[in-house]
Amino acid sequence: MDVVTLGETMVLFVPIETGPLKYIYQFNKHIGGAESNVSIGLSKLGIKSGWISKLGKDGFGDYIESFIRGEGVDVSQVKRDEEHPTGVFFKERVEIGESRIYYYRKGSAASFMDEDDLDERYIAQAKYLHLTGITPGLSESCCRAVYRAIEIAKKHNLKIVFDPNIRLKVWNNKGQMRKTILDIASKSDIILPGLSEAKILLEISDEIEILNRFLELGPKIVVLKVGEDGAYLGTRDEITHVPGYKVERIVDPIGAGDAFAAGFLAGLIKGYTLIDAVKLANAAGAFALTVKGDVEGLPTWEDLHSFFGNGEEFTR
């Protein structure tokens, strides 16, 4: 396994029409989960990935496990819970402004993940552990599982990659959220914050100052995502701006950050330089903006070549 990740995936219901949910009667069924998105994105780029989670022993759990397995991700560490259901959430699509999300995940099977659900041998054989700031906010037991995964990764010399991925709705306390996410960042080798997340966590807005503050916490590499402007790559030696790729028409912004993470990790595993890995991440994130859906926009190598040309910029 190249990358192992840990987190909740839910069934996502997307209305066929725009408007208030009160007046919507038909939905399409999808899956939604940052960590499984990254796993699938890696698989599409030829990287061996595994996803650790819990699902209810129900039809929705069957659907999620089958779907993710079908995308080439190892799901051997997914446990099924007979007492708690698979989480679901709904999207409310509007013509003006941002879509709203309504979660029904409290008491879900995944929220009962604990450190005892982790197989040390499974994690130990990977090269990278990918985590997000969503999982520790789901419950105290999920937070323990994340810290246990970090402990295992450090014991077996895995690189820890952390995407803060702030979801304020899963945290009871904003102060506790900041404390926990910054602590996990300090224990990570690589962190991938977005600019808006960094402003919440550090309460500063200057990109260079943000990079330096994160580097002071302990990570060796910080990649700060700045939307259409691309990303800033920060290391102990230098800070470099890596321009993004212009997207003429954004179809769906959801999933772009997960595509970015998958692209960056794929670049590292394939031996790219850090700058080239960020270029690949920018390209993957840009492509994801052009396709509707969390998973559907995660690109293959063929997608990247057809979208950005057939040059040698993105080699397999």
KAZITA-V417465 format. One record per helix or strand of 3 or more residues. SS is the DSSP state (H for helix, E for strand). FROM is the first residue (numbers start at 1). TO is the last residue. If there is no record, write none. Layout:
SS,FROM,TO
SS,FROM,TO
This chain:
E,3,6
E,10,15
H,21,23
E,27,32
H,34,44
E,49,56
H,59,70
E,78,81
E,88,92
E,100,104
H,110,112
H,115,117
H,120,124
E,128,132
H,135,138
H,140,155
E,159,163
H,168,170
H,174,186
H,195,202
H,207,217
E,221,225
H,227,229
E,231,235
E,239,242
H,256,269
H,274,288
H,301,308
